[in-house]
Amino acid sequence: MECVFGLVGNGFAILVADTSAVHSILVHKSNEDKIMVLDSHKLVAASGEPGDRVQFTEFIQKNVALYQFRNGIPLTTAAAANFTRGELATALRKESGSDCRNCDRAVGNGGSGSKGVSVYLQEGLVMVLRTSKSPYMVNILLAGFDKETGPSLYYLDYIATLHKVEKAAFGYGSYFSLSMMDRHYHSGMSVEEAIGLVDKCIIEIRSRLVVAPPNFVIKIVDKDGAREYAWRETVKETTAPLA
């Protein structure tokens, strides 16, 4: 029951995400931060399979940092969004790891179907390579601030669709947050107005969604950089005392 949404205001962009780590009927933790700081003026909020979400956002973060290290200038928000979209599209279409040119011989096939693997022997070492197509099951909202263009928000889904938007949402909470933003959002909102709208969305999600996440994290990016703004918590993470 993930809920991720964001909007652009007057000189800033805000991203909001639930903080529940859930698998099947189990809640593993309620303080999982799903909004990553890409660099000093960019944020990325992601929803989807936990492994893909963590691995892919870290991959994008390290490549954005590598570009800045190599070239001495950071990527613009638009460039970072297009790079992210390109990686999603490549993973969607490209077979990964099916070729092992330096391996001596194939030992066998470890499985079949969408998650099949091939095992190769190279200089006495066993190498396991994925042979299936492996798209990332992750949806992303990328927000940033550039000196030339100001704040911006980009919508990317798991099939590599990219749109520049003023407001967006993913997950079951999007049914309610999009409705609230359609009703109350307007361009040029102040920070106070935007936070008020965020709180309206969170209240609506908690009221209407049958299995609503209890906690949310809010982050903002503006001319002063990307940073955590606030948490909206109804459940505190606690540790059970040892017997």
N, C-alpha and C positions, 0 to 999 in steps of 0.2 A: 504494500500500500504506500508506495513512494509518492512524495509530493515535492516537486521542484518548480519554482517560478521566479520570474524576474521582471523588472521594468526599468525604463529610462526616464530620468527627471531632468530638471534644469541644472546641468553641469555635473551630473552624477548618474550612476547606474547601480541598482540594488539587485542582489540575488538572495533567494531564500530557499532553504532545503530542510526537509525533515532529518532527524538524526537517529533514526531507528535502523539497526542492523538486524534483518529478519531473514529467516529461512524456514519455509513451510509454515507450520503453526507456531514456531518458536521465535521469540525476541531475544537475540543474543546480547544486545546492548542498546542503550537509548541515548548515547552521546557520540555517535559516529559522525564526524564532520565530512560532509559530502561536497563541500565547496573548497576547491584548492586555489591557492594563490599561485598563478603562473609566473608572474614577475611583479615588479613594483607597481604596475598600473593595469594588471589584468587578473580577472577571476574566472574560474570555470566551475560550474555546478553540473554534476552528472548523476544520472539514474540508470539503473539496469542491473545486469548480473554483477554481483560484488567483485568477483575476480577481474572481469573485464573493466569494470569501472575504475578500480584502483590501478590496475596495470596500465590501462590506456591513458588515464590522466597523468600518471607519473611519466610515461613515455613522452607525452606532449610537453610537459613541464621541462624535462631534461633537454629536449630538442630546441625549445625556445631559448633556454639558457645557453645551449651550445652555439646557436646562431649569433647571439649577442657577444659571446666570448670570441668567436672567430672574426666577426665583422666590426665589433666595437660599437654597434648601434642596435637597439632593440627592434623586434618586429612590431609593426603597427597592429592594432586589434584586427583590422581586416585581413592582414597578411597571416596572422596567427589562426584566424578562423578558416581561411582558405587552405593553410597547411594541414589543419586538423581534418578538414573535409577530404583532402587528398589522401590522408592516411586511412580514413574510414573507407573510402572508395577502393583503395588498393587492397585492403584486407577483405573487402566484400567480393572481389573478383579474382584475386590472385591465389594460386595454389602455393602453399608455404612449405618449404623444406622437403619437397619430393625428389630433389636431385642431390646426390652425394658423389661428386666426381672423383674425390680423392679416396673414397672408401674401397677396400679390397674386394669385398663381396657382400651381397645381401644375405643376412642370416635368416630372416623370415619376416612374416607380417604379424604384427601384434594385435591386429583387430581389423574390423571392416566398418563401413558406414561412415557417418559424418565425423567420427572421432578416431579413425584408423591411424595406426602408426607403422612405420617401417623401421626395422632394426638392422644396422650395418656394422660390420667389423672393420676397424681401421687401426693398424699397428697394435693389435691386441686389445683395443678398447672398444667397447660396445657403444654405439651412438644411436639414440632413439630420436627419430625425426618425424614430425607431423606431416602426413601426406594429404590431409583433407583441407578443403576451404574453411577458413576460420574467421568469419566476420565478427567484429566486436559488437556484442549486444549492449550498447550503451547509447544513451541520449544525452545531449550536452546543451547547456546554455553558457555562452562565453561573453563576458562583459569586460569592457576596458575603457580607458580614457586616453586620448591622444591630444597633444597640444594643438594640432592643426584642425582636427575635426570634432573634438570634444568627446562626450560619452557615446557609447554604442553597445548594442546587444545583438548577438547572433544566435540563431536557432539551428542546431544540427541534430538529426536523428540517426538511427543506426544504419539506415540505408544511404547515408551520406547526402541527405538533403540539407542545403544551406540557405538560410534567409536572414537578412538584416531586419530586425523587428523593433518595435517600441515596448512590447510586452509579450510574454510567452510563458508556457507552463508545460510540464510533463507529469505523467503519473495519474493515479486516480484522483488526486487532489486537483488536477487541472479542470475537472468538470465544474468545480465550485470557484476556484481562483480565477479562471478565465471569465466566468460570469460576473464576478465581483469587479474585475478590472474593466470589463466591457461597460459596466454601469458607472463606475466612479473614476476611471483613469482619464486624464487629460494631459496633453503635452505641456511641458513647462512646470511640472509639479515641484514644489519645494520638498526638502528632506522630510519635514514634519508631515506634510500631506501624504508623501509616499509611505512613510512608516505607518501612518494611520490606515492607509489602504492595505498594507501588508497585514496589519493586525486584524482588519475586517476579514481578509482572506483566511487567515489562520483560524479565527473564530468560526467561520462558516465551515471549514474543513472538519474541525473538531465536532461541530454540531451535526453535520450531515453524513459524514463518511462512517460506515458501519464499523470499520476497524481503523480508526484515525490514529496517526502517530502523535504521541504526546508532546514531543519537543521539536523545536525548530531553531535553526541558526540563521542569522541575518548578517550579510556582509555587503559592504559598499565600496565603490571605487569612484574617485573623483580626482581633481588636480593634485590633491595631497597624497594620493596613492590608494592602494587596495588594503582593506583592513576589516577586521571583525567589528560589527556595529553592536549587536545585541543577541541574546538568546531569549527564546520564549519557552519556558519549561513548566510542565506540570508534574513530571516525574524526575526525581533525582537519582542518579546512579549511586547505588550503595553496595557495600561489601558485607557479606554475611560474616558474623563473628565466628572464629574458629572454636570448635568444641573442645 
